[in-house]
Amino acid sequence: MNEKLAKIREEAIAQILAADAPEKLNEVRVKYLGKKGELTAVLKGMKDVSAEDRPKVGQLVNETRAAIEEILESTKTKMERALREEQLKAEVIDVTLPAKKEERGHRHPNTIALEEVERIFIGMGYEVIEGPEVEYDLYNFEKLNIPADHPAKDEQDTFYINKEIVLRTQTSPVQARIMEEGKLPIRMIAPGRVFRSDEVDATHSPSFHQIEGLVIDKHISFADLKGTLEVFAKELFGEETKTKFRPHHFPFTEPSAEMDVSCFKCGGKGCRFCKGSGWIEILGCGMVHPHVLEMCGIDPEEYTGFAFGVGLERIALLKYEIDDMRLLYENDVRFLKQF
Ligand code: 2NL
């Protein structure tokens, strides 16, 4: 009996030491200490042991059980500790590693320029008003005093949906619609997408953006126009900016002018940026033609006004010294990241 118990003990210990997972330990426990286990079988066989030997054998069985249990427990503890250490090593966080960079998007240079212009005019009490990109010929041309035989109306220059409907070539139809509503005075800017049948090159695109401005009130004069646009130029390009107005012609304004600003790169001395002239052309403007006022239901004897139009891309290209308009539309992230 002694030998048998020693053998059970040896076998059990060998199997415990060979176990490589907690489940294997449990198998050993069941095999030797369980209800149908080998030690229990020995206890069940006690009836064949002489009464005299029974206490001794009983004690031996108990010692064997205690020994196996002890090794089971200590092995289990060691195994769990090793597993936990392995897990901790695998989950280690190196707090000295540089953090993953969160790539933040930002506004497109066109949007930055637009919001800058909007900020300036909102500051002078103007409203920002948008309107349809698909327009009636009536609002895009006729009410703006652009006659049927005007070259701008050529199919070569304008996208026609049909005889009466076009893709707007300027945002002035938004202003014509506001004038027609008849709520005076008006102080507004109309930013938005416009369309012209142009081939793509460094300075042209069939779709670009314009910001037009309109003021209508009693006693508005060319002095108001000059003062307003001078403030605009100084806000946009810097306090030291000078402005100059050259006579021009537009069908919808009379008189009309183009405004130049002193070159913000060389201060007016002349450089490559301003092609040596010291001046940069920035916008077209003028006093709203009385005939335009009349066609939009405003009495030109009582009200006068001024208007102007500026290309948004032109401002973005100038402000950020970009030499090719196509870069603004190509969505190349390497380009856009710079602003
Ligand atoms: C330019 C010139 C201009 C206007 C736009 C306008 C609008 C109404 C009435 C009268 Cl409703 N005029 N707009 C006036 C003068 C010039 O734009 O070169 N734009 C890029």
Residues whose N, C-alpha, C, O or C-beta is under 5 A from the ligand:
A	BS01	2NL	S172 Q175 A176 E212 F250 F252 T253 L283 G284 C285 G286 V288 A307 F308 G309 V310 G311
